[in-house]
Amino acid sequence: MGDYVVFHDVSWHASYAVYFFVIGIIAGLSFFSFLSWHKPSLRPLREKGAYASFALLFVAGLLLIADLSQPLRFVNVLNPAYLQFDSPLAWGSLNIVTFGLASVAYLMVLRKGDEKWGKTLAAVTALLALGLPIYTGYDLTAHQSRPVWNTPVIPVLFVALAIASGSAVASLLTMGDEIARSMLRQYLLWSTGAVAVILVSILGTTNYGGSAEELTFIVLTTGTMGLIFLGLGILAGTAAPIALLLAPYGRQQTGVVLAALLVLVGSAALRYALLMGPQYVQTLY
C-alpha cells in the first residue's frame, strides 16, 4: 500500500465537508423550486427554495475562499488563463459561477412574475445545480490512491444526499402545509433509501478489497470515526429516518420534521466521515 501513496497528511480539511453539505442543500432546493412549476403541491417552495439556495451559495463561496491560504486567489476562478479543463476543479468552478448567474436571473424573473421565463430559468438553474454534487463527487474520484474516494458511485451518492438533504430543508420550509408535506415525505423516504443502498455497496467493496481498503473500512467503522459514520451517518441519519417515515407517526407533521432533522444530521456526518476517514489511513504510511 505504502508504495502507491502520494499524500501523507490530511490535505482536505473538515471545512470541505461543510462545503459539500451546503452544496447538497443548494442543489436539492433548486431542484424543488424547479419542480414547483410542474407539481402544484410544491408551489410554496418556488420562491423559498430559490432564495434559500442563493443565500446558501454565499455561504459555500465564503467556505471556499476562507480555506485558501491566500483568499484573493478566488479571483483566479474567473480568469480563463488559470483554468485547466482536464481537472474537475476547473469545471466545478465554472459550474458554481454559471449557477450563481442563472440564480440571479431566475430570482429577477420571479420578482417580475414572468411565468414563461420563470419555467425556463428554473430548468436551467436546476440543471446547473445538479452539476454541483456531481462535480464535488468527481473531485474525490480523481484521487486514485485513496480508497472509497476512487469509485464511480461517489458522485451518485452525493446526488442522492443532495436530494435527501434538500427534501429535509424543504420539509422545514413548508412546515404546516399538509399537501407539500405529503409530497416531500416521499422524496425524503426514497432519496434516503437510495443513500442506504449506495452506502451498503461502499461498505461491501471496501471491506473485501485490498489492504488499503480494509484499513479504510476499519477507520470508518471503529473509534470516533465509527461513531460519526456508523452511529450518526448510517444508523441515526439513514436507517432511523427510513423506519420513522414508514411508520404511521412518519406521516404526521412532527414525524416528518423529526425525520428531516435526522437526515440533515446524517448527511453532514456522512460527508465528514467519507472525506476525512480515507485521509487518516494515509497518515500512517
C-alpha positions in Angstrom: 0.0 0.0 0.0 2.7 2.5 1.0 4.4 2.2 -2.4 1.5 3.9 -4.1 0.6 6.6 -1.6 1.1 10.1 -2.7 -0.3 12.1 0.2 0.8 11.6 3.8 -1.3 14.2 5.5 -4.8 15.4 5.7 -4.9 17.9 2.9 -8.7 18.2 2.6 -9.9 19.8 5.8 -13.2 19.5 7.6 -14.4 22.8 6.1 -14.7 20.9 2.8 -17.2 18.5 4.4 -19.3 21.6 5.4 -19.0 22.9 1.9 -20.2 19.6 0.4 -23.1 19.6 2.9 -24.1 23.2 1.9 -23.7 22.5 -1.8 -26.0 19.5 -1.5 -28.8 21.5 0.1 -28.4 24.2 -2.6 -28.8 21.6 -5.3 -31.8 20.0 -3.6 -33.7 23.3 -3.0 -33.0 24.3 -6.6 -34.5 21.0 -7.8 -37.7 21.6 -5.7 -38.0 25.2 -6.9 -38.0 23.8 -10.4 -40.3 21.0 -9.6 -42.8 23.5 -8.2 -43.6 24.7 -11.8 -44.8 21.2 -12.6 -46.3 20.0 -9.3 -48.8 22.4 -7.7 -48.4 20.8 -4.3 -44.9 22.2 -4.2 -45.8 25.7 -5.1 -44.8 27.1 -1.7 -41.2 26.1 -2.5 -40.9 28.1 -5.6 -39.6 31.4 -4.1 -38.5 29.9 -0.8 -36.3 27.3 -2.5 -34.8 29.8 -4.9 -34.0 32.4 -2.3 -32.6 29.9 0.2 -30.4 28.2 -2.3 -29.0 31.6 -3.5 -28.3 32.7 0.1 -26.5 29.4 0.8 -24.4 29.9 -2.3 -22.8 32.8 -0.5 -22.1 30.6 2.5 -20.5 28.0 0.2 -18.4 30.6 -1.5 -17.1 32.0 1.8 -16.1 28.5 2.9 -14.1 28.0 -0.2 -12.4 31.4 -0.1 -11.6 31.0 3.6 -9.9 27.7 3.0 -7.4 29.3 0.6 -4.0 30.2 2.1 -4.4 33.5 0.1 -8.1 34.3 -0.1 -7.6 36.7 -3.1 -6.8 33.7 -5.2 -10.5 33.2 -5.7 -10.4 35.7 -8.5 -8.4 33.1 -10.5 -11.7 31.2 -10.8 -12.9 33.9 -13.1 -9.7 34.1 -15.1 -9.7 31.7 -18.1 -5.9 31.7 -18.2 -5.8 29.8 -14.9 -8.3 27.1 -15.8 -7.1 23.6 -16.6 -10.0 21.9 -18.3 -8.7 18.4 -17.6 -9.4 19.0 -13.9 -12.8 18.5 -12.2 -12.0 21.6 -10.1 -12.0 23.8 -13.3 -15.4 22.5 -14.4 -16.6 22.8 -10.8 -15.5 26.5 -10.7 -17.3 27.2 -14.0 -20.4 25.3 -12.7 -20.6 27.4 -9.5 -20.2 30.7 -11.4 -22.8 29.9 -14.0 -25.2 28.6 -11.4 -24.8 31.9 -9.5 -25.5 33.9 -12.6 -28.5 31.7 -13.5 -29.8 32.0 -10.0 -29.7 35.8 -10.1 -31.6 35.8 -13.4 -34.1 33.4 -12.0 -34.8 35.5 -8.9 -35.2 38.6 -11.1 -37.8 36.8 -13.2 -39.6 35.5 -10.1 -39.9 39.1 -8.8 -41.4 40.2 -12.1 -43.9 37.3 -12.1 -42.9 36.2 -15.7 -44.1 32.6 -15.8 -42.7 31.8 -19.3 -39.1 32.8 -18.5 -39.6 31.5 -14.9 -40.1 27.9 -16.1 -37.1 28.1 -18.5 -34.7 29.6 -16.0 -35.9 27.2 -13.3 -34.9 24.3 -15.5 -31.6 25.9 -16.4 -30.8 26.6 -12.7 -31.9 23.1 -11.6 -29.7 21.5 -14.3 -26.7 23.6 -13.2 -27.5 22.8 -9.6 -27.4 19.1 -10.4 -23.8 19.6 -11.5 -22.8 20.8 -8.0 -22.9 17.5 -6.2 -21.7 15.7 -9.3 -18.6 17.8 -9.6 -17.8 17.5 -5.9 -18.1 13.8 -6.2 -15.7 13.7 -9.2 -13.2 15.8 -7.1 -12.9 12.8 -4.9 -13.0 10.1 -7.5 -10.0 11.6 -9.3 -7.7 10.6 -6.4 -6.6 7.1 -7.4 -4.6 6.5 -4.3 -7.4 6.9 -1.8 -9.9 4.1 -1.1 -13.6 4.9 -1.1 -13.0 8.1 -3.0 -11.8 6.4 -6.2 -15.2 4.8 -7.0 -17.8 5.9 -9.6 -20.6 5.7 -7.0 -19.4 8.7 -5.1 -21.0 11.3 -7.4 -24.2 9.2 -7.4 -24.1 9.2 -3.6 -23.6 12.9 -3.5 -26.6 13.4 -5.7 -28.8 11.2 -3.5 -27.6 13.0 -0.5 -28.4 16.3 -2.2 -32.0 15.3 -2.8 -32.3 13.9 0.7 -30.9 17.0 2.5 -32.8 19.3 0.1 -36.0 17.4 0.9 -35.3 17.7 4.6 -34.8 21.5 4.4 -37.8 21.9 2.1 -39.9 20.0 4.7 -38.9 22.5 7.3 -39.6 25.4 5.0 -43.1 24.2 4.2 -44.0 23.2 7.8 -47.8 23.4 8.2 -48.6 22.7 4.6 -50.1 19.2 4.6 -50.1 18.7 0.8 -46.5 19.8 0.4 -45.5 17.7 3.4 -47.0 14.5 1.9 -45.1 15.0 -1.4 -41.8 15.9 0.3 -42.2 12.8 2.6 -42.0 10.6 -0.5 -38.9 12.3 -1.8 -37.3 12.2 1.6 -38.0 8.5 2.0 -36.9 7.4 -1.4 -33.8 9.5 -1.6 -32.7 8.4 1.9 -33.3 4.8 0.8 -31.1 5.4 -2.2 -28.4 6.7 0.1 -28.7 3.5 2.2 -28.3 1.2 -0.8 -25.2 3.1 -2.0 -23.6 3.0 1.5 -24.1 -0.8 1.6 -22.2 -1.2 -1.7 -19.4 1.1 -0.5 -19.0 -0.8 2.8 -19.1 -4.2 1.0 -16.5 -3.3 -1.6 -14.3 -1.6 1.0 -14.3 -4.4 3.5 -13.5 -7.0 0.9 -10.9 -5.0 -1.1 -7.2 -4.9 -0.8 -5.1 -3.9 2.3 -5.7 -0.2 1.8 -9.5 -0.7 1.5 -9.6 -2.9 4.6 -7.7 -0.4 6.7 -10.1 2.3 5.5 -13.0 0.1 6.5 -11.5 -0.3 10.0 -11.0 3.5 10.3 -14.6 4.2 9.2 -16.2 1.7 11.5 -14.2 2.0 14.7 -13.4 4.6 17.3 -14.6 8.2 16.9 -14.9 8.0 13.2 -17.0 4.9 13.5 -19.3 6.7 15.9 -19.7 9.5 13.3 -20.0 7.2 10.2 -22.0 4.3 11.6 -23.7 6.0 14.6 -24.7 9.3 13.2 -24.4 8.8 9.5 -25.9 5.3 8.9 -28.0 4.5 12.0 -29.3 7.8 13.2 -29.2 9.7 9.9 -30.2 7.0 7.4 -31.8 3.9 9.0 -33.8 5.8 11.7 -35.4 8.3 9.3 -36.4 5.5 6.9 -38.0 3.5 9.7 -39.7 6.6 11.0 -41.2 7.6 7.7 -42.5 4.1 7.1 -44.3 4.2 10.5 -47.7 5.8 10.9 -46.1 8.6 13.0 -43.9 9.4 10.0 -47.0 10.7 8.1 -47.7 13.4 10.7 -46.0 16.8 10.6 -43.9 16.2 13.7 -42.8 12.8 12.3 -41.7 14.3 9.0 -39.9 17.2 10.8 -38.0 14.7 13.1 -37.0 12.6 10.1 -35.9 15.7 8.2 -33.7 16.8 11.1 -32.2 13.3 11.4 -31.5 13.2 7.7 -29.6 16.5 7.9 -27.5 15.3 10.8 -26.8 12.1 8.9 -26.0 13.9 5.7 -23.4 16.1 7.4 -21.9 13.1 9.3 -21.6 11.0 6.2 -19.8 13.7 4.3 -17.4 14.3 7.1 -16.6 10.7 7.6 -16.2 9.9 3.8 -14.0 13.0 3.4 -11.8 12.5 6.5 -11.7 8.8 7.0 -9.8 7.8 3.8 -7.2 10.5 4.5 -6.4 9.3 8.0 -5.3 5.9 6.7 -2.6 7.6 4.6 -1.1 9.5 7.5 0.1 6.1 8.8 2.4 5.5 5.8 
